[in-house]
């Protein structure tokens, strides 16, 4: 059964699928990351977002260091079967490693990227 | 000036950047696509979403056939400078080529992908 729904996903040549994480309720887009077959399967089993870190080349249990876990409320697949959208409850209210709620805090304003969202917590305190 | 903000984006080896399109107001995530340097630059100039079609290998003016254009209200860049989030006003209320509002209409339910959003318009009528 599980293999079946995983097989319907069109994985990249690297065996990954892009994942958009959105805050349940507010609809705020928090971050964008990747999942492997294993990480998506584990995410469903545990009900928490577990990504695949392409830079570290290993499973990345979101919040394992910062405590800012993402509790999964909904999982969607797009029309081309190659992008996942998850709705999550963001523990700590912070998804970004910079200490901001969302990773999308740079807004284009007249030809410049301007940071428009506050740092809610010092990253040094998040990652001890 | 324009070259500057475009240079801050970390483009893929293929010269693209992933783009999440979200409906302004509702926060509904509508679709996921790619933009090239040229298509993003044109999107900003024209105030409408112009993607890069990887399958057709050319500029894709969203809505050019269906009329379902996306008017850009906000453009964000993430913390890693490699993902764009745009807030759009979705003309016609339909972003998906299947005639649904959002491309993310398949919901994971007990090990199965289930279509949970209605087809608002017959695709045959959208693409004559």
gemmi code that builds the backbone of each chain (N, CA, C; Angstrom):
import gemmi

chains = {
    "A": [
        ("UNK", (0.846, -1.205, 0.000), (0.000, 0.000, 0.000), (0.880, 1.253, 0.000)),
        ("UNK", (1.793, 1.313, 0.958), (2.647, 2.501, 1.050), (3.510, 2.655, -0.195)),
        ("UNK", (4.059, 1.544, -0.666), (4.915, 1.596, -1.854), (4.142, 2.209, -3.012)),
        ("UNK", (2.873, 1.907, -3.074), (2.035, 2.355, -4.162), (1.967, 3.881, -4.287)),
        ("UNK", (1.614, 4.551, -3.203), (1.507, 6.016, -3.285), (2.872, 6.659, -3.486)),
        ("UNK", (3.899, 6.031, -2.985), (5.244, 6.564, -3.205), (5.659, 6.392, -4.664)),
        ("UNK", (5.207, 5.294, -5.262), (5.547, 5.032, -6.669), (4.871, 6.010, -7.621)),
        ("UNK", (3.772, 6.592, -7.176), (3.071, 7.539, -8.054), (3.798, 8.874, -8.183)),
        ("UNK", (4.715, 9.118, -7.255), (5.477, 10.372, -7.302), (6.579, 10.259, -8.350)),
        ("UNK", (6.727, 11.330, -9.131), (7.819, 11.374, -10.109), (9.047, 11.951, -9.431)),
        ("UNK", (9.942, 11.088, -9.032), (11.155, 11.520, -8.341), (12.166, 12.072, -9.343)),
        ("UNK", (12.996, 12.983, -8.886), (14.066, 13.484, -9.760), (15.081, 12.362, -9.992)),
        ("UNK", (16.016, 12.615, -10.876), (17.069, 11.637, -11.155), (17.838, 11.303, -9.871)),
        ("UNK", (17.879, 12.268, -8.949), (18.561, 12.064, -7.664), (17.669, 11.369, -6.638)),
        ("UNK", (16.442, 11.043, -7.035), (15.537, 10.365, -6.108), (14.907, 11.294, -5.092)),
        ("UNK", (14.705, 12.547, -5.488), (14.122, 13.521, -4.559), (12.856, 14.133, -5.129)),
        ("UNK", (12.099, 14.790, -4.249), (10.927, 15.543, -4.687), (10.936, 16.875, -3.927)),
        ("UNK", (10.646, 17.984, -4.624), (10.595, 19.271, -3.932), (9.359, 19.361, -3.038)),
        ("UNK", (9.538, 19.987, -1.887), (8.457, 20.080, -0.908), (8.280, 21.531, -0.457)),
        ("UNK", (7.056, 22.005, -0.533), (6.704, 23.335, -0.034), (6.025, 23.134, 1.312)),
        ("UNK", (6.518, 23.816, 2.344), (5.880, 23.720, 3.657), (5.137, 25.019, 3.938)),
        ("UNK", (3.859, 24.855, 4.218), (2.969, 25.996, 4.442), (2.383, 25.862, 5.850)),
        ("UNK", (2.220, 26.978, 6.522), (1.642, 26.914, 7.862), (0.140, 26.651, 7.771)),
        ("UNK", (-0.316, 25.609, 8.449), (-1.748, 25.321, 8.485), (-2.450, 26.501, 9.153)),
        ("UNK", (-3.589, 26.863, 8.648), (-4.326, 27.977, 9.243), (-3.996, 29.289, 8.568)),
        ("UNK", (-2.798, 29.801, 8.832), (-2.434, 31.111, 8.259), (-2.173, 31.035, 6.762)),
        ("UNK", (-1.737, 29.867, 6.279), (-1.405, 29.737, 4.867), (-0.054, 30.321, 4.506)),
        ("UNK", (0.664, 30.785, 5.499), (1.980, 31.379, 5.221), (2.937, 30.308, 4.704)),
        ("UNK", (3.620, 30.608, 3.603), (4.612, 29.668, 3.088), (5.879, 29.822, 3.921)),
        ("UNK", (6.297, 28.742, 4.543), (7.396, 28.796, 5.497), (8.753, 28.497, 4.875)),
        ("UNK", (8.794, 27.444, 4.073), (10.083, 27.047, 3.504), (9.897, 26.123, 2.319)),
        ("UNK", (10.997, 25.865, 1.680), (11.046, 24.961, 0.538), (12.230, 24.044, 0.766)),
        ("UNK", (12.013, 22.742, 0.613), (13.114, 21.798, 0.813), (12.861, 20.553, -0.041)),
        ("UNK", (13.613, 19.525, 0.215), (13.515, 18.300, -0.580), (13.273, 17.098, 0.316)),
        ("UNK", (12.591, 16.114, -0.222), (12.445, 14.851, 0.486), (12.865, 13.703, -0.427)),
        ("UNK", (13.460, 12.697, 0.185), (13.749, 11.442, -0.502), (12.579, 10.504, -0.227)),
        ("UNK", (12.587, 9.387, -0.884), (11.554, 8.381, -0.657), (11.499, 7.990, 0.828)),
        ("UNK", (12.678, 7.781, 1.386), (12.754, 7.390, 2.796), (12.245, 8.514, 3.700)),
        ("UNK", (12.660, 9.741, 3.415), (12.283, 10.840, 4.311), (10.779, 11.129, 4.237)),
        ("UNK", (10.201, 10.995, 3.060), (8.755, 11.206, 2.948), (7.996, 10.097, 3.671)),
        ("UNK", (8.476, 8.884, 3.485), (7.855, 7.750, 4.153), (7.908, 7.915, 5.679)),
        ("UNK", (9.056, 8.326, 6.185), (9.217, 8.560, 7.624), (8.359, 9.731, 8.090)),
        ("UNK", (8.259, 10.768, 7.259), (7.439, 11.934, 7.612), (5.995, 11.511, 7.859)),
        ("UNK", (5.509, 10.637, 6.980), (4.127, 10.165, 7.115), (3.980, 9.291, 8.358)),
        ("UNK", (4.939, 8.420, 8.552), (4.887, 7.527, 9.719), (4.895, 8.295, 11.036)),
        ("UNK", (5.780, 9.304, 11.097), (5.974, 10.017, 12.365), (5.108, 11.265, 12.488)),
        ("UNK", (4.524, 11.686, 11.357), (3.674, 12.870, 11.402), (4.454, 14.169, 11.564)),
        ("UNK", (5.732, 14.112, 11.255), (6.595, 15.295, 11.354), (7.425, 15.406, 10.077)),
        ("UNK", (7.765, 16.631, 9.711), (8.535, 16.832, 8.488), (9.975, 16.363, 8.659)),
        ("UNK", (10.345, 15.428, 7.804), (11.722, 14.944, 7.764), (12.191, 15.103, 6.326)),
        ("UNK", (13.127, 16.021, 6.133), (13.586, 16.329, 4.779), (14.862, 15.555, 4.457)),
        ("UNK", (15.303, 15.750, 3.210), (16.607, 15.236, 2.806), (17.500, 16.445, 2.583)),
        ("UNK", (18.557, 16.519, 3.350), (19.490, 17.633, 3.200), (20.435, 17.348, 2.037)),
        ("UNK", (20.322, 18.162, 1.005), (21.191, 17.961, -0.156), (22.613, 18.406, 0.137)),
        ("UNK", (22.777, 19.381, 1.030), (24.126, 19.856, 1.340), (24.863, 18.863, 2.250)),
        ("UNK", (24.118, 18.274, 3.189), (24.761, 17.327, 4.104), (24.586, 15.881, 3.639)),
        ("UNK", (23.737, 15.708, 2.606), (23.504, 14.381, 2.039), (23.028, 13.357, 3.076)),
        ("UNK", (22.060, 13.794, 3.871), (21.499, 12.869, 4.867), (20.116, 13.324, 5.296)),
        ("UNK", (19.424, 12.463, 6.015), (18.106, 12.813, 6.540), (18.229, 14.029, 7.442)),
        ("UNK", (17.226, 14.888, 7.342), (17.239, 16.122, 8.129), (15.899, 16.197, 8.857)),
        ("UNK", (15.943, 15.795, 10.117), (14.742, 15.867, 10.940), (14.556, 17.305, 11.373)),
        ("UNK", (13.651, 17.986, 10.682), (13.423, 19.410, 10.924), (13.163, 19.660, 12.410)),
        ("UNK", (13.957, 20.542, 12.989), (13.780, 20.876, 14.398), (14.594, 20.028, 15.348)),
        ("UNK", (15.398, 19.119, 14.818), (16.142, 18.217, 15.720), (17.123, 18.992, 16.605)),
        ("UNK", (17.629, 20.104, 16.060), (18.537, 20.924, 16.873), (17.808, 22.105, 17.513)),
        ("UNK", (16.975, 22.752, 16.701), (16.334, 23.992, 17.146), (15.076, 23.747, 17.983)),
        ("UNK", (14.524, 22.531, 17.863), (13.249, 22.266, 18.530), (12.061, 22.711, 17.693)),
        ("UNK", (12.334, 23.399, 16.596), (11.241, 23.909, 15.760), (10.720, 22.844, 14.793)),
        ("UNK", (10.096, 21.836, 15.359), (9.547, 20.750, 14.544), (8.329, 21.207, 13.765)),
        ("UNK", (8.037, 20.464, 12.708), (6.847, 20.749, 11.909), (5.919, 19.539, 11.967)),
        ("UNK", (4.769, 19.740, 12.581), (3.766, 18.673, 12.702), (2.896, 18.705, 11.451)),
        ("UNK", (2.863, 17.588, 10.758), (2.166, 17.549, 9.469), (0.657, 17.392, 9.640)),
        ("UNK", (-0.079, 18.316, 8.978), (-1.533, 18.303, 9.042), (-2.167, 17.843, 7.736)),
        ("UNK", (-1.432, 17.977, 6.634), (-2.003, 17.683, 5.319), (-0.857, 17.492, 4.326)),
        ("UNK", (-1.038, 16.563, 3.403), (-0.025, 16.325, 2.375), (-0.701, 16.306, 1.019)),
        ("UNK", (-0.202, 17.134, 0.112), (-0.769, 17.215, -1.232), (0.294, 16.925, -2.294)),
        ("UNK", (-0.176, 16.444, -3.424), (0.688, 16.198, -4.574), (0.110, 16.988, -5.735)),
        ("UNK", (0.965, 17.554, -6.567), (0.452, 18.397, -7.653), (0.038, 17.572, -8.878)),
        ("UNK", (-0.483, 18.256, -9.867), (-1.044, 17.614, -11.064), (-0.014, 16.824, -11.864)),
        ("UNK", (1.253, 17.216, -11.770), (2.301, 16.499, -12.493), (2.965, 15.427, -11.636)),
        ("UNK", (2.474, 15.269, -10.431), (3.013, 14.265, -9.504), (4.496, 14.466, -9.169)),
        ("UNK", (4.945, 15.709, -9.262), (6.367, 15.908, -8.979), (6.676, 17.021, -7.973)),
        ("UNK", (5.658, 17.519, -7.300), (5.884, 18.501, -6.225), (4.913, 18.199, -5.084)),
        ("UNK", (5.425, 18.286, -3.860), (4.608, 18.031, -2.673), (4.367, 19.341, -1.919)),
        ("UNK", (3.163, 19.482, -1.391), (2.822, 20.618, -0.536), (2.356, 20.051, 0.803)),
        ("UNK", (3.017, 20.462, 1.879), (2.550, 20.011, 3.193), (2.063, 21.207, 4.003)),
        ("UNK", (0.981, 20.974, 4.733), (0.511, 21.973, 5.688), (1.003, 21.512, 7.050)),
        ("UNK", (1.626, 22.414, 7.788), (2.234, 22.036, 9.059), (1.869, 22.998, 10.190)),
        ("UNK", (1.974, 22.451, 11.384), (1.931, 23.296, 12.573), (3.389, 23.534, 12.932)),
        ("UNK", (3.804, 24.785, 12.914), (5.215, 25.105, 13.123), (5.504, 25.331, 14.607)),
        ("UNK", (6.131, 24.355, 15.232), (6.512, 24.494, 16.635), (7.480, 25.668, 16.822)),
        ("UNK", (7.252, 26.457, 17.811), (8.116, 27.605, 18.089), (7.836, 28.799, 17.188)),
        ("UNK", (6.994, 28.566, 16.166), (6.640, 29.669, 15.268), (7.775, 30.142, 14.372)),
        ("UNK", (8.830, 29.333, 14.303), (10.005, 29.727, 13.515), (10.420, 28.581, 12.608)),
        ("UNK", (10.401, 28.846, 11.285), (10.827, 27.808, 10.335), (12.239, 28.062, 9.826)),
        ("UNK", (12.660, 29.315, 9.829), (13.921, 29.686, 9.173), (15.115, 29.640, 10.131)),
        ("UNK", (16.240, 29.187, 9.599), (17.450, 29.093, 10.428), (17.983, 30.472, 10.829)),
        ("UNK", (17.434, 31.523, 10.196), (17.851, 32.879, 10.577), (17.064, 33.380, 11.795)),
        ("UNK", (16.117, 32.556, 12.258), (15.313, 32.955, 13.412), (14.027, 33.668, 13.028)),
        ("UNK", (13.737, 33.688, 11.730), (12.486, 34.296, 11.274), (11.411, 33.227, 11.103)),
        ("UNK", (10.176, 33.667, 11.104), (9.076, 32.725, 10.935), (9.197, 31.971, 9.615)),
        ("UNK", (9.330, 32.723, 8.523), (9.410, 32.131, 7.193), (10.768, 32.387, 6.560)),
        ("UNK", (11.171, 31.481, 5.691), (12.417, 31.679, 4.936), (12.266, 32.743, 3.858)),
        ("UNK", (11.017, 33.064, 3.508), (10.793, 34.016, 2.410), (10.632, 35.440, 2.947)),
        ("UNK", (11.691, 35.962, 3.496), (11.613, 37.272, 4.167), (12.236, 38.399, 3.352)),
        ("UNK", (12.779, 38.079, 2.186), (13.364, 39.122, 1.342), (12.365, 39.507, 0.254)),
        ("UNK", (11.948, 40.737, 0.300), (10.927, 41.222, -0.630), (11.580, 42.104, -1.701)),
        ("UNK", (11.153, 41.911, -2.932), (11.684, 42.750, -4.014), (11.003, 44.110, -3.970)),
        ("UNK", (11.801, 45.145, -3.754), (11.290, 46.526, -3.697), (12.127, 47.394, -4.620)),
        ("UNK", (11.539, 47.794, -5.728), (12.229, 48.676, -6.679), (13.656, 48.220, -6.975)),
        ("UNK", (13.780, 46.975, -7.393), (15.081, 46.473, -7.819), (16.034, 46.113, -6.700)),
        ("UNK", (15.488, 45.949, -5.487), (16.346, 45.533, -4.368), (15.632, 44.527, -3.483)),
        ("UNK", (16.385, 43.569, -2.965), (15.838, 42.621, -1.998), (15.947, 43.232, -0.603)),
        ("UNK", (14.818, 43.410, 0.048), (14.778, 44.040, 1.362), (14.202, 43.052, 2.391)),
        ("UNK", (14.903, 42.868, 3.499), (14.401, 41.990, 4.561), (13.219, 42.664, 5.240)),
        ("UNK", (12.065, 42.005, 5.232), (10.859, 42.653, 5.747), (10.233, 41.900, 6.927)),
        ("UNK", (10.900, 40.835, 7.383), (10.323, 40.108, 8.512), (11.308, 40.092, 9.678)),
        ("UNK", (10.789, 40.229, 10.881), (11.665, 40.342, 12.050), (12.324, 39.013, 12.442)),
        ("UNK", (13.520, 39.123, 13.000), (14.173, 37.970, 13.613), (13.532, 37.772, 14.979)),
        ("UNK", (12.894, 36.620, 15.156), (12.152, 36.367, 16.395), (13.032, 35.767, 17.486)),
        ("UNK", (14.105, 35.113, 17.030), (15.009, 34.492, 17.997), (16.418, 34.494, 17.427)),
        ("UNK", (17.379, 34.763, 18.272), (18.776, 34.768, 17.841), (19.181, 33.352, 17.445)),
        ("UNK", (19.660, 33.162, 16.194), (20.084, 31.831, 15.761), (21.087, 31.182, 16.717)),
        ("UNK", (21.905, 31.989, 17.367), (22.880, 31.423, 18.309), (22.201, 30.700, 19.466)),
        ("UNK", (20.991, 31.185, 19.787), (20.242, 30.525, 20.868), (19.501, 29.296, 20.351)),
        ("UNK", (19.217, 29.295, 19.045), (18.487, 28.170, 18.462), (19.378, 26.953, 18.262)),
        ("UNK", (20.641, 27.223, 17.905), (21.574, 26.123, 17.623), (22.747, 26.195, 18.576)),
        ("UNK", (22.636, 25.435, 19.651), (23.694, 25.533, 20.674), (24.838, 24.570, 20.364)),
    ],
    "B": [
        ("UNK", (21.051, 48.273, -12.012), (20.159, 48.047, -10.863), (19.448, 46.706, -11.002)),
        ("UNK", (18.804, 46.492, -12.126), (18.086, 45.231, -12.315), (19.036, 44.044, -12.292)),
        ("UNK", (20.181, 44.182, -12.968), (21.150, 43.096, -13.017), (21.545, 42.691, -11.600)),
        ("UNK", (21.612, 43.665, -10.727), (22.044, 43.456, -9.371), (21.156, 42.480, -8.599)),
        ("UNK", (19.855, 42.745, -8.579), (18.973, 41.858, -7.815), (18.878, 40.496, -8.463)),
        ("UNK", (19.036, 40.442, -9.765), (19.015, 39.151, -10.448), (20.285, 38.363, -10.136)),
        ("UNK", (21.386, 39.085, -9.973), (22.654, 38.420, -9.671), (22.671, 37.829, -8.270)),
        ("UNK", (21.822, 38.360, -7.396), (21.797, 37.827, -6.025), (21.115, 36.459, -5.934)),
        ("UNK", (20.386, 36.122, -6.981), (19.707, 34.821, -6.993), (20.702, 33.726, -7.361)),
        ("UNK", (20.634, 32.618, -6.634), (21.478, 31.462, -6.976), (20.735, 30.604, -7.983)),
        ("UNK", (21.096, 30.747, -9.233), (20.438, 29.991, -10.293), (20.968, 28.561, -10.328)),
        ("UNK", (20.123, 27.648, -10.796), (20.586, 26.269, -10.959), (21.603, 26.221, -12.095)),
        ("UNK", (22.216, 25.069, -12.280), (23.179, 24.895, -13.371), (22.509, 25.175, -14.717)),
        ("UNK", (21.198, 24.932, -14.778), (20.439, 25.187, -16.015), (20.003, 26.650, -16.126)),
        ("UNK", (20.366, 27.468, -15.147), (19.998, 28.881, -15.203), (18.560, 29.147, -14.800)),
        ("UNK", (18.027, 28.308, -13.928), (16.636, 28.470, -13.505), (16.539, 28.658, -11.996)),
        ("UNK", (15.347, 29.110, -11.568), (15.063, 29.193, -10.140), (13.634, 28.671, -9.924)),
        ("UNK", (13.414, 27.847, -8.889), (12.056, 27.369, -8.625), (11.184, 28.493, -8.074)),
        ("UNK", (9.929, 28.494, -8.504), (8.997, 29.545, -8.110), (7.700, 28.945, -7.574)),
        ("UNK", (7.309, 29.388, -6.392), (6.038, 28.996, -5.793), (5.065, 30.148, -6.017)),
        ("UNK", (3.901, 29.840, -6.598), (2.890, 30.889, -6.788), (1.748, 30.666, -5.810)),
        ("UNK", (1.486, 31.714, -5.044), (0.490, 31.663, -3.981), (-0.555, 32.735, -4.273)),
        ("UNK", (-1.809, 32.425, -3.992), (-2.849, 33.423, -4.226), (-2.784, 34.508, -3.156)),
        ("UNK", (-2.688, 35.744, -3.597), (-2.694, 36.867, -2.654), (-4.041, 36.865, -1.935)),
        ("UNK", (-4.033, 37.146, -0.664), (-5.284, 37.170, 0.089), (-5.569, 35.828, 0.721)),
        ("UNK", (-5.960, 34.842, -0.062), (-6.323, 33.533, 0.495), (-5.105, 32.760, 0.991)),
        ("UNK", (-3.942, 33.018, 0.390), (-2.750, 32.279, 0.775), (-2.687, 30.884, 0.175)),
        ("UNK", (-3.645, 30.547, -0.648), (-3.664, 29.211, -1.263), (-2.463, 29.058, -2.202)),
        ("UNK", (-1.743, 27.943, -2.052), (-0.635, 27.685, -2.967), (-1.222, 27.138, -4.266)),
        ("UNK", (-0.942, 27.825, -5.358), (-1.578, 27.505, -6.632), (-0.759, 26.553, -7.490)),
        ("UNK", (0.529, 26.826, -7.580), (1.362, 26.013, -8.461), (2.833, 26.213, -8.151)),
        ("UNK", (3.615, 25.389, -8.798), (5.070, 25.438, -8.665), (5.638, 25.353, -10.070)),
        ("UNK", (6.551, 26.242, -10.401), (7.136, 26.218, -11.745), (8.553, 26.790, -11.677)),
        ("UNK", (9.112, 27.083, -12.828), (10.481, 27.570, -12.889), (10.549, 28.875, -13.660)),
        ("UNK", (11.503, 29.703, -13.319), (11.754, 30.907, -14.095), (13.226, 30.967, -14.476)),
        ("UNK", (13.464, 31.497, -15.653), (14.827, 31.805, -16.092), (15.089, 33.265, -15.737)),
        ("UNK", (16.296, 33.686, -15.910), (16.659, 35.077, -15.680), (15.782, 36.005, -16.534)),
        ("UNK", (15.621, 35.617, -17.788), (14.814, 36.431, -18.700), (13.345, 36.446, -18.265)),
        ("UNK", (12.824, 35.276, -17.897), (11.393, 35.217, -17.573), (11.085, 35.965, -16.277)),
        ("UNK", (11.995, 35.907, -15.314), (11.776, 36.649, -14.074), (11.860, 38.155, -14.330)),
        ("UNK", (12.821, 38.531, -15.138), (12.976, 39.944, -15.477), (11.720, 40.467, -16.189)),
        ("UNK", (11.212, 39.694, -17.133), (9.991, 40.070, -17.848), (8.777, 40.083, -16.912)),
        ("UNK", (8.741, 39.124, -15.990), (7.631, 39.070, -15.026), (7.545, 40.375, -14.235)),
        ("UNK", (8.711, 40.850, -13.806), (8.750, 42.090, -13.030), (8.354, 43.280, -13.909)),
        ("UNK", (8.881, 43.315, -15.120), (8.562, 44.422, -16.030), (7.072, 44.495, -16.337)),
        ("UNK", (6.474, 43.314, -16.609), (5.086, 43.292, -17.058), (4.086, 43.121, -15.907)),
        ("UNK", (4.601, 42.738, -14.739), (3.705, 42.548, -13.596), (2.850, 41.300, -13.700)),
        ("UNK", (3.261, 40.376, -14.545), (2.544, 39.110, -14.737), (3.543, 37.957, -14.698)),
        ("UNK", (3.061, 36.801, -14.252), (3.956, 35.651, -14.151), (4.296, 35.104, -15.535)),
        ("UNK", (5.588, 35.074, -15.811), (6.093, 34.479, -17.050), (7.139, 33.454, -16.634)),
        ("UNK", (6.792, 32.190, -16.844), (7.672, 31.105, -16.405), (8.564, 30.639, -17.545)),
        ("UNK", (9.442, 29.698, -17.205), (10.226, 29.010, -18.215), (9.729, 27.574, -18.263)),
        ("UNK", (9.228, 27.186, -19.398), (8.743, 25.816, -19.545), (9.917, 24.893, -19.834)),
        ("UNK", (10.168, 23.993, -18.893), (11.281, 23.056, -19.080), (10.940, 21.992, -20.118)),
        ("UNK", (9.651, 21.658, -20.242), (9.273, 20.626, -21.217), (9.314, 21.179, -22.646)),
        ("UNK", (8.878, 22.435, -22.786), (8.865, 23.023, -24.134), (10.116, 23.856, -24.408)),
        ("UNK", (10.909, 24.055, -23.345), (12.169, 24.793, -23.461), (11.990, 26.200, -24.041)),
        ("UNK", (10.980, 26.879, -23.507), (10.763, 28.261, -23.960), (9.974, 29.049, -22.918)),
        ("UNK", (9.902, 30.348, -23.117), (9.140, 31.202, -22.215), (7.684, 30.754, -22.209)),
        ("UNK", (7.091, 30.801, -21.024), (5.705, 30.367, -20.871), (4.953, 31.502, -20.180)),
        ("UNK", (4.245, 32.283, -21.007), (3.453, 33.370, -20.458), (2.170, 32.773, -19.896)),
        ("UNK", (2.153, 32.612, -18.606), (1.027, 31.963, -17.926), (-0.290, 32.611, -18.353)),
        ("UNK", (-1.203, 31.797, -18.847), (-2.507, 32.307, -19.242), (-2.594, 32.743, -20.690)),
        ("UNK", (-1.504, 32.565, -21.442), (-1.521, 33.056, -22.830), (-2.572, 32.322, -23.671)),
        ("UNK", (-2.827, 31.062, -23.309), (-3.858, 30.311, -24.036), (-5.179, 30.311, -23.275)),
        ("UNK", (-5.086, 30.086, -21.977), (-6.295, 29.916, -21.160), (-6.908, 31.245, -20.719)),
        ("UNK", (-6.105, 32.300, -20.768), (-6.569, 33.579, -20.246), (-6.366, 33.702, -18.740)),
        ("UNK", (-5.948, 32.618, -18.116), (-5.778, 32.617, -16.656), (-4.424, 33.196, -16.247)),
        ("UNK", (-4.278, 34.474, -16.490), (-3.034, 35.152, -16.149), (-2.869, 35.312, -14.649)),
        ("UNK", (-1.637, 35.503, -14.239), (-1.352, 35.742, -12.822), (-0.740, 37.127, -12.671)),
        ("UNK", (-1.471, 38.009, -12.016), (-0.993, 39.375, -11.780), (-0.163, 39.368, -10.499)),
        ("UNK", (1.069, 39.793, -10.615), (1.989, 39.700, -9.476), (1.785, 40.835, -8.474)),
        ("UNK", (1.613, 40.439, -7.213), (1.397, 41.409, -6.138), (2.614, 41.536, -5.225)),
        ("UNK", (3.432, 40.489, -5.184), (4.555, 40.478, -4.241), (5.570, 39.439, -4.715)),
        ("UNK", (6.844, 39.744, -4.541), (7.901, 38.797, -4.914), (8.869, 38.651, -3.747)),
        ("UNK", (9.075, 37.414, -3.331), (9.980, 37.142, -2.213), (11.093, 36.178, -2.629)),
        ("UNK", (12.207, 36.287, -1.931), (13.339, 35.392, -2.137), (13.657, 34.753, -0.788)),
        ("UNK", (14.020, 33.494, -0.795), (14.237, 32.814, 0.484), (15.651, 33.065, 1.025)),
        ("UNK", (15.894, 32.537, 2.203), (17.142, 32.782, 2.930), (18.377, 32.273, 2.191)),
        ("UNK", (18.199, 31.253, 1.370), (19.334, 30.712, 0.614), (19.460, 31.351, -0.771)),
        ("UNK", (18.586, 32.294, -1.061), (18.601, 32.988, -2.355), (18.386, 32.051, -3.551)),
        ("UNK", (17.712, 30.929, -3.311), (17.539, 30.007, -4.437), (16.100, 29.549, -4.678)),
        ("UNK", (15.148, 30.181, -4.021), (13.730, 29.885, -4.270), (12.950, 31.200, -4.222)),
        ("UNK", (12.016, 31.346, -5.173), (11.192, 32.556, -5.242), (9.755, 32.211, -4.846)),
        ("UNK", (9.122, 33.118, -4.125), (7.702, 32.993, -3.789), (6.997, 34.231, -4.328)),
        ("UNK", (5.985, 34.008, -5.174), (5.236, 35.163, -5.655), (3.796, 35.072, -5.157)),
        ("UNK", (3.255, 36.224, -4.797), (1.830, 36.310, -4.464), (1.155, 36.885, -5.702)),
        ("UNK", (0.088, 36.234, -6.136), (-0.557, 36.650, -7.389), (-2.070, 36.761, -7.234)),
        ("UNK", (-2.619, 37.567, -8.125), (-4.065, 37.581, -8.300), (-4.328, 36.651, -9.482)),
        ("UNK", (-5.056, 35.577, -9.237), (-5.260, 34.571, -10.274), (-6.496, 34.897, -11.108)),
        ("UNK", (-6.266, 35.369, -12.321), (-7.377, 35.647, -13.233), (-8.147, 34.371, -13.541)),
        ("UNK", (-9.448, 34.443, -13.520), (-10.275, 33.275, -13.812), (-10.383, 32.305, -12.647)),
        ("UNK", (-9.576, 32.550, -11.597), (-9.638, 31.690, -10.418), (-9.131, 30.277, -10.644)),
        ("UNK", (-8.435, 30.069, -11.753), (-7.953, 28.726, -12.092), (-6.475, 28.785, -12.462)),
        ("UNK", (-5.651, 28.066, -11.700), (-4.220, 28.037, -12.012), (-3.827, 26.751, -12.727)),
        ("UNK", (-4.581, 25.689, -12.505), (-4.167, 24.361, -12.977), (-4.719, 24.043, -14.369)),
        ("UNK", (-3.893, 23.374, -15.172), (-4.318, 23.023, -16.531), (-5.442, 21.976, -16.531)),
        ("UNK", (-5.707, 21.386, -15.353), (-6.814, 20.425, -15.249), (-8.141, 21.143, -15.014)),
        ("UNK", (-8.107, 22.471, -14.887), (-9.324, 23.245, -14.661), (-9.643, 23.450, -13.194)),
        ("UNK", (-8.688, 23.060, -12.332), (-8.883, 23.272, -10.896), (-8.189, 24.557, -10.461)),
        ("UNK", (-8.632, 25.076, -9.333), (-8.029, 26.308, -8.835), (-6.524, 26.134, -8.610)),
        ("UNK", (-6.164, 25.092, -7.862), (-4.768, 24.837, -7.525), (-4.294, 23.525, -8.143)),
        ("UNK", (-3.010, 23.466, -8.423), (-2.416, 22.217, -8.920), (-2.306, 21.167, -7.805)),
        ("UNK", (-2.401, 21.609, -6.563), (-2.194, 20.682, -5.441), (-3.529, 20.115, -4.953)),
        ("UNK", (-4.149, 19.347, -5.799), (-5.498, 18.859, -5.496), (-5.529, 17.394, -5.079)),
        ("UNK", (-4.371, 16.741, -5.075), (-4.329, 15.344, -4.654), (-3.877, 15.268, -3.195)),
        ("UNK", (-4.752, 14.757, -2.365), (-4.485, 14.709, -0.927), (-4.151, 13.270, -0.517)),
        ("UNK", (-3.146, 13.124, 0.315), (-2.803, 11.786, 0.804), (-3.785, 11.375, 1.894)),
        ("UNK", (-4.518, 10.310, 1.622), (-5.501, 9.792, 2.580), (-5.256, 8.305, 2.759)),
        ("UNK", (-4.768, 7.926, 3.929), (-4.521, 6.519, 4.239), (-3.835, 5.763, 3.104)),
        ("UNK", (-2.720, 6.294, 2.678), (-1.917, 5.590, 1.679), (-2.404, 5.700, 0.254)),
        ("UNK", (-3.279, 6.675, 0.001), (-3.756, 6.883, -1.368), (-3.861, 8.365, -1.688)),
        ("UNK", (-3.566, 8.702, -2.933), (-3.755, 10.077, -3.382), (-5.184, 10.230, -3.877)),
        ("UNK", (-5.923, 11.131, -3.267), (-7.331, 11.327, -3.601), (-7.541, 12.771, -4.095)),
        ("UNK", (-8.192, 12.929, -5.234), (-8.491, 14.268, -5.754), (-9.583, 14.891, -4.899)),
        ("UNK", (-9.278, 16.049, -4.311), (-10.233, 16.632, -3.368), (-10.718, 18.023, -3.780)),
        ("UNK", (-10.300, 18.462, -4.973), (-10.766, 19.785, -5.400), (-11.528, 19.671, -6.713)),
        ("UNK", (-12.584, 20.439, -6.855), (-13.431, 20.324, -8.044), (-12.808, 20.907, -9.301)),
        ("UNK", (-13.169, 20.320, -10.430), (-12.812, 20.894, -11.725), (-13.800, 22.027, -11.986)),
        ("UNK", (-13.265, 23.245, -12.091), (-14.129, 24.418, -12.231), (-14.472, 24.707, -13.698)),
        ("UNK", (-13.583, 24.234, -14.572), (-13.817, 24.479, -15.998), (-13.211, 23.325, -16.788)),
        ("UNK", (-13.904, 22.891, -17.809), (-13.422, 21.813, -18.662), (-12.164, 22.282, -19.394)),
        ("UNK", (-11.052, 21.538, -19.240), (-9.812, 21.936, -19.920), (-10.007, 22.123, -21.429)),
        ("UNK", (-10.909, 21.369, -22.017), (-11.146, 21.512, -23.470), (-11.657, 22.908, -23.804)),
        ("UNK", (-12.355, 23.507, -22.848), (-12.839, 24.873, -23.077), (-11.743, 25.903, -22.808)),
        ("UNK", (-10.779, 25.510, -21.944), (-9.694, 26.435, -21.599), (-8.671, 26.548, -22.721)),
        ("UNK", (-8.425, 25.407, -23.370), (-7.399, 25.385, -24.431), (-8.048, 24.997, -25.754)),
        ("UNK", (-8.388, 26.004, -26.518), (-9.103, 25.710, -27.772), (-8.121, 25.405, -28.904)),
    ],
}
model = gemmi.Model(1)
for chain_id, residues in chains.items():
    chain = gemmi.Chain(chain_id)
    for i, (resn, *xyz) in enumerate(residues, 1):
        res = gemmi.Residue()
        res.name, res.seqid = resn, gemmi.SeqId(i, " ")
        for name, pos in zip(("N", "CA", "C"), xyz):
            atom = gemmi.Atom()
            atom.name, atom.element = name, gemmi.Element(name[0])
            atom.pos, atom.b_iso = gemmi.Position(*pos), 0.0
            res.add_atom(atom)
        chain.add_residue(res)
    model.add_chain(chain)
structure = gemmi.Structure()
structure.add_model(model)
structure.setup_entities()
